[in-house]
């Protein structure tokens, strides 16, 4: 998995590429903790290039949502692939996240 962050005035976009599996959750968790520590009011997880999420990845998504909220940082997910949407639906987690089809929609929602 590749992780890239882009800083904007009021938010940080974390772009993910690859599969969100247990092999990369520690690295992603560290990145997200670093983003939240910057005390910006919002973070968007761009998952438009993520093809698969395993159980550890789902656990990390829930943690990221909760950790962000506890630290007054809005957490949004953008660009879920059809496969990732199905995984969230099957696991009953689809309604647990503030989701947007496109990154631009998520960015506008933070304005």
C-alpha positions in Angstrom: 0.0 0.0 0.0 1.1 3.5 -0.8 0.1 6.4 1.4 0.4 10.1 0.4 -0.8 13.1 2.4 -1.7 16.5 1.0 -2.1 19.4 3.4 -4.6 22.1 2.8 -5.6 25.1 4.9 -8.4 23.4 6.9 -7.9 19.7 6.1 -5.6 16.9 5.2 -6.3 14.4 2.4 -4.8 11.0 2.9 -4.6 9.2 -0.5 -4.3 5.4 -0.4 -3.3 3.1 -3.2 -3.4 -0.7 -3.1 -5.0 -3.1 -0.6 -5.8 -2.1 3.0 -4.7 -5.3 4.7 -3.1 -6.2 8.0 0.3 -5.9 6.5 -0.1 -2.1 6.3 -2.4 -1.1 9.1 0.4 -0.2 11.5 1.9 2.2 8.9 -1.5 3.7 8.1 -2.4 4.1 11.8 0.9 6.0 12.4 0.1 8.2 9.4 -3.4 9.0 10.6 -2.2 9.7 14.2 0.3 12.2 12.7 -2.4 13.8 10.7 -4.8 14.2 13.6 -1.9 15.6 15.8 -1.7 18.6 13.5 -5.1 19.7 14.9 -6.7 20.6 11.5 -10.5 20.5 11.6 -10.8 17.7 9.0 -9.3 14.7 7.3 -10.4 12.9 4.2 -9.4 9.4 3.4 -9.2 9.1 -0.4 -9.8 5.4 -1.1 -10.4 5.7 -4.8 -7.4 3.5 -5.5 -8.1 0.9 -2.9 -9.4 -2.4 -4.3 -9.7 -4.5 -1.1 -10.1 -4.0 2.7 -9.6 -6.9 5.1 -10.9 -7.2 8.7 -7.9 -5.4 10.1 -8.4 -2.6 7.6 -12.0 -2.3 8.6 -11.0 -2.2 12.2 -8.5 0.6 11.4 -11.3 2.6 9.6 -13.5 2.4 12.7 -10.5 3.4 14.9 -9.7 6.3 12.6 -13.3 7.6 12.7 -13.4 7.4 16.5 -9.9 8.8 17.0 -10.6 11.7 14.7 -13.9 12.5 16.4 -12.3 12.3 19.9 -9.7 14.9 18.7 -12.3 17.2 17.1 -11.2 16.3 13.6 -14.0 15.5 11.1 -13.3 12.2 9.3 -14.7 11.6 5.8 -14.1 8.8 3.3 -14.1 9.4 -0.4 -14.0 7.3 -3.6 -14.9 3.9 -2.3 -14.7 1.3 -5.0 -17.6 -1.0 -5.7 -15.8 -3.8 -4.0 -15.0 -1.8 -0.9 -18.6 -0.6 -0.7 -19.8 -4.2 -0.9 -17.4 -5.2 1.9 -18.8 -2.4 4.1 -22.4 -3.4 3.3 -21.7 -7.1 4.0 -20.1 -6.3 7.4 -22.9 -3.9 8.3 -20.4 -0.9 8.4 -21.7 1.0 5.4 -23.6 3.6 7.5 -20.8 4.0 10.0 -18.8 6.5 7.8 -19.4 9.9 6.3 -18.9 8.8 2.6 -18.6 10.7 -0.6 -18.4 9.3 -4.2 -15.7 11.8 -5.2 -12.9 13.5 -3.4 -14.1 16.9 -4.6 -17.5 16.3 -3.0 -15.8 15.5 0.4 -13.7 18.6 0.1 -16.7 20.8 -0.6 -18.5 19.3 2.4 -15.8 20.6 4.7 -16.1 24.2 3.4 
